[in-house]
Amino acid sequence: MKTELTIDGAMKEKWQYTRVGCLQYRAEVGQKSEELWKYLKGKVYQKVRDDIFDYEIQGIPNIKESRAAYKTFGKDPNRYRVSSEALIRRIGHGKGLYQVNTVVDVNNLISIQSGFSVGSYDTANIKGSLVFRIGREGETYKGIGKDEIKIECLPVIADEQGALGSSTSDSERAMITESAKEILTLIYSFSDNTDLEQALKYGKEYLEKYTAAKEVESWIVK
């Protein structure tokens, strides 16, 4: 059953190009795909280096627009980086990426290829419908492998129990582990182009190839 998701009107008023690409599916979450990492470290890492050379990191398409949206929402994009920028900076500095599990690794692949922030959530831990909104005053949550994150003014995804993720760093509550069966992957776009449609297309292909994703539903929330 498709998870209901809407974009808060106040967010759309501040940044009219806000959209969310959605992929919901069943998958087998594994520890690592050697084939995925071979592809990542080859063609994808090279594309990242080329993009950094051509644009510099802050000017890479879709990162540039995300940074501008953050400023409009009231968050300093230099202190709270969109996750795609943080990943690309790691590659640019020669640090590489952390290996987590096959679903999260595919998230990172989609993110660095598209420039969009990508998050995946275990639907078993989502309570009711979702809304994409701006973080409220004083709002925080426990980040994955981190302390409390101040999510005030950040773009966040929230359910009936509160915020559970953002385009900077997700919370532990709906994080993907190997016990996850049904997953919702969200691609956060603040750009007025067709890159989101393309990211959904190759994102679906990557999930089917590297996580054995089945019953994949794909849609865009505007």
C-alpha positions, 0 to 999 in steps of 0.5 A: 500500500502506497504511503501517503505523503504531502508537501506543507503549504508553507514550504511551497510558499517559500520554495515553489520548486519543492518536490519529492520523488517516491519509490516504495518497494519490498527488498532484501536488505543485504550487507554489501553488493560487490558489483555495486561498489565496483560501479560506484568506485569506477564510473560514478566516482569519476563523474563526481570528480568531473562535476567538481572540476566543472562546477566546484561543489557548491555549484553542482546542479541540484546541490546549488538549488538545494543550498539556495532553498536552505537559505530561504528556509533559514538554515545555513547550508555551510553548517547543515549541508544537504546530504548529497553535498556531504557525500560528494565532498567526501569523495572529493577529499579522497575519503570515499563513502561508508559501506552501510547496507545495500539499500543505503548504499544505493541511496548514496549512489542515486544521491551522488549521481543526481545531486539530490538528497536521498533517504530511505525509511522502514515503512513498519516504523512510519506512523500514519501519513507523511508530510514534508515541511520545515523543521519547527522551533526547538525541534530535534531528533536523535540522528543515525550514529549522532547525538541530537540534531537541531532540525529547526528550519531544515526540510524534514519528513514527519509522520504522526509522531513527529519528524523522522528524517531530513535532507541533511541527516535522518533519525534512528526511528525509521532507519534501514536495517537488515530486518526491513521488508518494505521500504520507502525511498524519498528523493528530495528535489528543490530544482525546476528541471527533469533530473528528478524524473531521471533519478527515479528511473535509474533509482528503480533500476539500481534498487532492482539490481542491487537489492532485489527490489520487487513490487516497486511503485514510483511517483512524484509529490508536488 
